[in-house]
Amino acid sequence: MKHQTRVTPRDLAQRWKLQVRRILRALYGTLEEQRRGPRWYLAPAEVTRVTAEAKRRGWC
């Protein structure tokens, strides 16, 4: 297995950012589809916290 000699924090952040985006898209996608009554519920405070963190890091 060929391994990258050095993984910079930027690489990690980039990879993480992509995953976060994918998760957010999945969450909001299901929210849109299930507007009549989502099966799961994410506390508004949690949404706000996550959004604030993302903004602080300049991801959205």
TIMARPA-698253 format. One record per residue: residue number from 0; x, y, z of N, C-alpha, C, CB in turn; chain. Coordinates in steps of 0.001 Angstrom, whole numbers. Glycine has a CB too. Example, Ala and Ser with C-alpha at 12.3 -4.5 7.8 and 13.67 -1.06 7.14 Angstrom:
% residues 2
PT   seq       nc1       nc2       nc3      cac1      cac2      cac3       cc1       cc2       cc3      cbc1      cbc2      cbc3   mol
PT     0     13190     -5690      7800     12300     -4500      7800     13200     -3300      7800     11308     -4473      9046     A
PT     1     12850     -2250      7080     13670     -1060      7140     12900        30      7870     14084      -598      5725     A
***
This chain:
% residues 60
PT   seq       nc1       nc2       nc3      cac1      cac2      cac3       cc1       cc2       cc3      cbc1      cbc2      cbc3   mol
PT     0       843     -1200         0         0         0         0       877      1249         0      -953         7      1227     A
PT     1       711      2052     -1007      1495      3281     -1099       950      4277       -89      1458      3872     -2543     A
PT     2      1836      4850       693      1370      5759      1740      1950      7151      1549      1742      5221      3123     A
PT     3      1127      8146      1762      1578      9521      1657      2568      9779      2793       373     10523      1707     A
PT     4      3688     10372      2467      4705     10579      3490      4214     11511      4590      5973     11137      2865     A
PT     5      3562     12593      4192      3113     13556      5181      1680     13986      4879      4049     14775      5216     A
PT     6       830     13860      5885      -544     14321      5728      -655     15633      6481     -1587     13261      6252     A
PT     7      -836     16698      5732      -913     18016      6373     -2291     18218      6984      -606     19143      5357     A
PT     8     -2370     19065      8006     -3661     19383      8623     -4662     19871      7581     -3485     20445      9719     A
PT     9     -4121     20549      6559     -4998     21051      5491     -5679     19887      4776     -4194     21906      4477     A
PT    10     -4918     18840      4498     -5489     17651      3856     -6598     17067      4708     -4405     16593      3605     A
PT    11     -6310     16932      6008     -7289     16372      6929     -8542     17238      6964     -6692     16236      8336     A
PT    12     -8331     18541      7071     -9461     19473      7142    -10307     19367      5876     -8963     20928      7339     A
PT    13     -9628     19268      4731    -10332     19162      3456    -11203     17913      3420     -9335     19146      2292     A
PT    14    -10598     16797      3846    -11313     15530      3846    -12505     15601      4792    -10377     14376      4243     A
PT    15    -12250     16191      5965    -13292     16307      6986    -14425     17196      6493    -12709     16866      8296     A
PT    16    -14030     18283      5840    -15010     19233      5311    -15952     18540      4337    -14304     20414      4619     A
PT    17    -15368     17709      3455    -16178     16986      2478    -17172     16073      3175    -15287     16174      1532     A
PT    18    -16695     15386      4220    -17581     14476      4937    -18693     15244      5633    -16793     13649      5953     A
PT    19    -18339     16364      6256    -19339     17184      6940    -20393     17637      5946    -18683     18405      7625     A
PT    20    -19934     18104      4777    -20871     18546      3742    -21817     17429      3341    -20116     19049      2519     A
PT    21    -21235     16229      3170    -22043     15088      2755    -23097     14785      3812    -21156     13850      2506     A
PT    22    -22673     14825      5075    -23603     14546      6178    -24697     15606      6228    -22850     14489      7529     A
PT    23    -24286     16866      6132    -25272     17953      6177    -26266     17817      5031    -24573     19329      6115     A
PT    24    -25756     17519      3846    -26630     17373      2688    -27618     16237      2931    -25806     17114      1405     A
PT    25    -27114     15161      3514    -27985     14014      3807    -29066     14424      4802    -27161     12820      4366     A
PT    26    -28648     15108      5858    -29602     15531      6898    -30660     16451      6313    -28871     16240      8055     A
PT    27    -30205     17526      5667    -31153     18497      5145    -31974     17923      4003    -30427     19741      4683     A
PT    28    -31369     16993      3281    -32110     16329      2208    -33283     15560      2779    -31195     15388      1412     A
PT    29    -33032     14806      3853    -34123     14037      4451    -35149     14984      5057    -33585     13060      5526     A
PT    30    -34677     16101      5592    -35606     17082      6167    -36566     17561      5087    -34836     18286      6789     A
PT    31    -36019     17883      3925    -36855     18367      2831    -37853     17295      2400    -35986     18795      1639     A
PT    32    -37362     16069      2258    -38233     14979      1811    -39330     14679      2814    -37419     13728      1560     A
PT    33    -38979     14787      4096    -39927     14378      5132    -40545     15570      5853    -39240     13476      6138     A
PT    34    -40783     16634      5123    -41286     17848      5760    -42586     17574      6521    -41509     18944      4709     A
PT    35    -43360     16576      6041    -44632     16254      6689    -44434     15665      8079    -45423     15285      5831     A
PT    36    -43230     15193      8365    -42981     14635      9690    -41744     13762      9691    -44181     13835     10167     A
PT    37    -40584     14369      9943    -39347     13607      9957    -39341     12559     11066    -38163     14541     10117     A
PT    38    -38720     11438     10787    -38651     10354     11768    -37663     10676     12884    -38256      9045     11085     A
PT    39    -36649     11486     12551    -35653     11837     13557    -35785     13316     13884    -34216     11504     13066     A
PT    40    -35165     13709     14956    -35246     15106     15357    -33916     15579     15912    -36352     15307     16390     A
PT    41    -33414     16658     15344    -32156     17236     15804    -32505     18511     16559    -31164     17522     14605     A
PT    42    -32056     18588     17800    -32378     19752     18633    -31913     21039     17957    -31729     19618     20029     A
PT    43    -32771     22064     17928    -32422     23353     17308    -31093     23899     17851    -33549     24381     17550     A
PT    44    -30876     23729     19155    -29640     24220     19764    -28434     23542     19112    -29645     23969     21296     A
PT    45    -28575     22255     18854    -27487     21492     18236    -27234     22007     16821    -27821     19973     18212     A
PT    46    -28310     22216     16071    -28188     22738     14705    -27459     24077     14725    -29583     22893     14044     A
PT    47    -27890     24952     15641    -27293     26282     15759    -25807     26175     16073    -28008     27103     16846     A
PT    48    -25475     25287     17011    -24085     25128     17428    -23227     24648     16264    -23984     24146     18602     A
PT    49    -23728     23643     15554    -22993     23084     14422    -22813     24144     13337    -23727     21848     13854     A
PT    50    -23890     24873     13057    -23834     25916     12029    -22834     27002     12410    -25225     26532     11811     A
PT    51    -22875     27418     13675    -21960     28453     14148    -20519     27991     14002    -22258     28816     15611     A
PT    52    -20274     26739     14373    -18923     26181     14273    -18464     26167     12814    -18876     24750     14867     A
PT    53    -19363     25750     11923    -19025     25699     10502    -18710     27098      9980    -20177     25072      9692     A
PT    54    -19525     28082     10371    -19298     29457      9927    -17964     29962     10446    -20436     30378     10397     A
PT    55    -17687     29642     11716    -16451     30097     12351    -15237     29566     11580    -16398     29638     13832     A
PT    56    -15366     28352     11079    -14271     27758     10329    -14320     28136      8851    -14299     26253     10478     A
PT    57    -15338     28906      8478    -15439     29372      7101    -15837     28283      6126    -14144     29963      6675     A
PT    58    -16704     27365      6567    -17112     26253      5702    -18412     26520      4978    -17245     24995      6509     A
PT    59    -19139     27543      5401    -20408     27783      4723    -20705     29272      4691    -21551     27020      5415     A
***
